[in-house]
Amino acid sequence: MENTVIYGRNAVIEALESGSREFNKILVSQKSGADVKIEKIKELAKEQGIIFQFVAMQKLNQLVPDGRHQGVIALISPVKYTDLDDFIEKIGGNIVILDGNEDSHKVGAIIRTAVCAGIKGIILPSRRGVLINSTVEKTSAGAVNHISIIKVNSLTNAVQKLKENNYWVIASDHHAKDNYYDIDYSNMNFALIMGAEHAGISRSLLKLADFTVKIPMLTNFNSLNVSNAAAIILFESVRGRERKK
């Protein structure tokens, strides 16, 4: 099971009311009907900005077998998320933004690389892509505990806020004209956007990018996955910073 879960109506309500856990989302059976406790869960989730999703009973049974879930399961993050405003004001530093990445292993690998390359923050969308789960944590080799993980409802709004705070936005896109090594990473606070392997970066984010770069391929066989590509670009930024010392 790759998700850390809390299940059962009372247990989920208690976790929501205590504020002691970081929620990724809450799943509720489509057949739950009108129920006082389900309504309370929905109300608390809405107040706290937690995604609330109706799913088939089969989905719940896959996560918690034998119906012990009572029609409700909360997916919990093993790490505490950082608020973007707090990151900008109190921490700062270069950021990686993951747009639509749904492979937990690759997200974990990117986070591990990011920490090694001195990146200070990772931005994840709350609705489209993988959030921090036990598989991401394990694949990152614990790196999730050494970097600020920022969950946002809108990547577009997050990027706009970063630009307002003097960040340069770099988008990795294989259609780009410029190569990744043509950028001087040493003289900027940057936010690097990495898209899903098949869908790429959404158009709304590409429009906001200050630089769009590619990794040149010497053959027509494009075999780099997103974690490989992120590593190449991030360590080019390390090279640039080290040369300026």
C-alpha positions in Angstrom: 0.0 0.0 0.0 1.7 3.2 -1.1 -0.6 5.6 0.8 -0.6 6.2 4.6 -4.3 6.0 5.5 -6.7 6.7 8.3 -10.1 4.9 7.8 -13.5 4.9 9.6 -15.8 7.8 10.1 -14.9 8.5 13.7 -11.2 8.2 13.1 -11.2 10.6 10.2 -13.3 13.1 12.1 -10.9 12.9 15.1 -7.8 13.5 12.8 -9.5 16.4 11.1 -10.5 18.0 14.4 -7.1 17.5 16.0 -5.1 19.1 13.2 -2.3 16.8 13.9 -2.0 15.1 10.5 -1.3 16.4 7.0 -4.1 15.3 4.6 -3.6 14.6 0.9 -7.3 13.9 0.2 -10.3 12.2 1.6 -12.1 9.4 -0.3 -15.8 8.7 0.4 -18.0 5.9 -1.1 -20.4 7.1 -3.8 -23.0 5.0 -1.9 -22.6 6.7 1.4 -25.9 8.6 1.1 -27.1 11.1 3.7 -25.1 10.6 6.9 -24.4 13.0 9.7 -20.8 12.0 10.1 -20.1 12.1 6.4 -21.5 15.6 6.3 -19.3 16.6 9.2 -16.2 15.2 7.4 -17.2 17.2 4.3 -17.6 20.4 6.3 -14.3 20.0 8.1 -12.5 19.1 4.9 -13.9 22.2 3.2 -12.8 24.4 6.1 -9.3 23.1 5.9 -9.0 23.2 2.1 -8.7 19.4 1.9 -9.8 17.6 -1.3 -12.9 15.6 -0.8 -13.7 12.9 -3.5 -16.5 10.4 -4.0 -15.2 7.1 -5.4 -16.5 3.6 -6.1 -16.6 1.1 -3.1 -14.1 -1.0 -5.1 -11.5 1.8 -4.8 -11.9 1.9 -1.0 -11.7 -1.9 -0.7 -8.4 -1.9 -2.6 -7.0 0.4 0.1 -8.6 -1.1 3.1 -10.1 -4.6 2.6 -13.2 -6.2 4.2 -15.2 -3.0 4.5 -13.4 -1.8 7.6 -13.2 1.6 6.1 -16.9 2.3 6.8 -17.1 4.1 3.4 -14.4 6.7 4.2 -10.6 6.8 3.9 -8.2 9.7 4.4 -4.9 9.6 2.6 -2.3 11.1 4.8 1.1 12.7 4.0 4.1 11.4 5.9 5.5 14.9 5.9 4.2 18.4 6.8 3.6 20.7 3.9 5.0 24.2 3.8 2.9 27.2 2.9 4.2 29.0 -0.2 4.1 32.4 1.4 6.0 31.2 4.4 8.6 29.6 2.0 9.1 32.9 0.1 9.3 35.0 3.3 11.2 32.8 5.6 13.2 30.2 3.6 13.7 31.2 0.0 16.0 29.5 -2.6 15.5 27.6 -5.8 12.4 25.5 -6.4 11.3 22.6 -8.6 7.6 22.6 -9.7 6.1 19.3 -10.7 3.2 19.6 -13.1 1.0 16.5 -13.5 3.6 13.9 -12.4 1.7 10.8 -11.4 4.5 8.3 -10.8 5.4 8.1 -7.1 8.8 6.6 -7.8 9.9 9.3 -10.2 8.6 12.1 -7.9 10.7 10.5 -5.1 13.7 10.3 -7.3 13.3 14.0 -8.3 13.1 15.1 -4.7 16.2 13.1 -3.8 18.1 14.7 -6.7 16.8 18.2 -5.8 18.1 17.9 -2.2 21.5 16.8 -3.5 21.6 19.8 -5.9 20.8 22.3 -3.1 17.2 23.0 -4.2 15.2 24.3 -1.3 11.6 23.6 -2.3 9.3 21.3 -4.3 5.9 22.5 -5.4 3.2 19.9 -6.0 -0.4 20.5 -7.2 -3.1 19.3 -4.8 -5.3 17.8 -7.5 -3.3 16.8 -10.5 -0.3 14.6 -9.7 1.2 12.6 -6.9 1.4 14.1 -3.4 3.8 12.8 -0.7 3.0 9.2 0.1 5.0 6.4 1.6 6.4 5.3 -1.8 7.6 8.9 -2.6 9.2 9.0 0.9 10.9 5.7 0.5 12.2 6.4 -3.1 13.5 9.7 -2.0 15.7 7.9 0.6 14.4 10.3 3.2 15.1 13.4 1.2 11.5 14.6 1.7 12.6 15.5 5.3 15.3 17.8 4.1 13.4 20.1 1.7 10.3 22.2 1.9 7.3 20.4 0.3 4.7 22.9 -0.9 1.2 21.9 -1.8 -0.9 24.4 -3.8 -4.4 24.4 -5.3 -3.2 26.3 -8.4 0.2 26.0 -10.0 -0.6 29.0 -12.2 -1.2 31.2 -9.2 1.9 29.8 -7.5 4.1 30.6 -10.5 2.6 34.1 -10.7 3.4 34.7 -7.1 7.0 33.5 -7.5 7.4 35.8 -10.5 6.1 38.7 -8.3 8.8 37.8 -5.8 11.7 38.0 -8.3 11.9 34.3 -9.3 12.8 33.4 -12.9 10.7 30.6 -14.2 12.3 27.9 -16.4 10.2 25.3 -18.2 11.6 22.1 -19.5 10.0 21.3 -22.9 11.4 19.1 -25.7 10.0 21.6 -28.3 12.1 24.4 -26.9 14.7 26.2 -29.1 17.2 26.8 -26.4 19.3 24.2 -24.6 19.3 23.7 -20.9 23.0 24.7 -20.7 22.4 28.1 -22.3 21.0 29.5 -19.1 23.1 31.2 -16.5 21.6 29.7 -13.3 24.1 31.3 -11.0 22.6 34.8 -11.2 19.0 34.0 -10.4 16.5 32.6 -8.0 14.8 30.1 -10.3 11.7 27.9 -10.3 12.2 24.9 -12.7 9.0 23.3 -14.0 9.0 19.7 -15.0 5.9 18.3 -16.7 4.5 14.8 -17.0 6.3 12.6 -19.5 3.5 12.3 -22.0 1.4 15.4 -21.4 4.3 17.7 -20.8 3.8 21.1 -19.1 0.4 22.7 -19.3 0.0 25.6 -21.7 -0.9 28.1 -19.0 2.4 27.4 -17.3 4.4 27.5 -20.5 3.1 31.0 -21.1 4.4 32.2 -17.8 7.9 30.8 -18.3 10.8 33.3 -18.7 12.9 30.5 -20.3 11.9 27.4 -22.1 14.7 24.8 -22.5 15.3 21.4 -23.8 17.9 18.6 -23.4 19.3 18.0 -26.9 19.1 14.4 -28.1 21.7 12.9 -30.5 19.2 10.4 -31.9 15.5 10.2 -32.5 15.2 7.8 -29.6 13.9 10.0 -26.7 14.4 7.8 -23.7 14.9 10.2 -20.8 12.3 10.0 -18.1 11.3 13.1 -16.1 13.6 12.2 -13.2 16.6 11.8 -15.5 15.8 15.1 -17.2 15.4 16.9 -13.8 18.8 15.6 -12.7 20.6 16.8 -15.8 19.1 20.3 -15.6 19.5 20.7 -11.8 23.2 19.7 -11.8 23.9 22.1 -14.7 22.6 24.7 -12.3 25.1 23.3 -9.6 27.9 23.6 -12.2 27.0 27.2 -12.9 26.9 28.2 -9.3 30.2 26.4 -8.5 32.0 28.1 -11.4 30.9 31.5 -9.9 32.6 30.9 -6.6 
